[in-house]
């Protein structure tokens, strides 16, 4: 069996940071040792060694496949380009978000999402990819086509998470109509009158279909063991509804009250790493750092910028009030557990040897090397 030794590292273990060595045999971590046991191998010279990051929600693939409104790139090449940035950001397991239920703000079609799912599957099987990829279905329950698209995906074994989203203006992410206007004006260049019309149309449509769709998708997901996530919960009523539907992951709660209610009920609370790096939410909602300080944040996600995940981890982890073990758990063990991937997510004997060698000399960390199941992929 091939053996790799990474020695003289600053190891982030689940409960402590130690100076030590890791011995990899086959694809797993065989030995975790304090320094000085005479292992010979690659010398990390005191750099950090952390578990490979686990990303539950990134929409970064879409931009590679549709880089311009009417351009569709070769889907396998798009997946590879996306994977390269994911892996060099220290992410070894990723759930790629595909849209189910399409908004008017995208020119993408349901067929495009199936094309991407096919390209992910094919690329993974043929060994083209550095990270391990799964699928997260972002289900916009206010969209009329959401059930048909969900049904077409629901038996795909690569689907591990489905999030129940509702971006109807006047609630959740867009409680403020000004935030909705700013978001859509930025995207589509609509006039004020066109925006007013869109707001009325969206609200009418959601009134008719959102509850029925939410219920149906929750039922189908639960029957197939797909993890359910709530999205942009703002009120305790939203959280109660999510719990009723069997949700175990609360994505991007927009208020302290919703985060506290979710965390208190045993749901894992996920927030965007860009929100940590920027110090605020792009929609004007709660700052993730506030939830870290209140002990309410369980999982970080890179959302739209892959490198933000490791960047945010070191920003909060090197802050003594948080510490590296807790920060690392938010991007490895906690998301792995949410996705049912208990074979990874920690530097511990018997876990998968998904590891990242990180050098830090100022506020932006440098990813020096990445190993997935013991094989160097970056
Ligand atoms: Fe949202």
Boltz pocket constraint, residues with backbone or C-beta under 6 A from the ligand:
constraints:
  - pocket:
      binder: B
      contacts: [[A, 165], [A, 167], [A, 173], [A, 231], [A, 232], [A, 252]]
      max_distance: 6.0
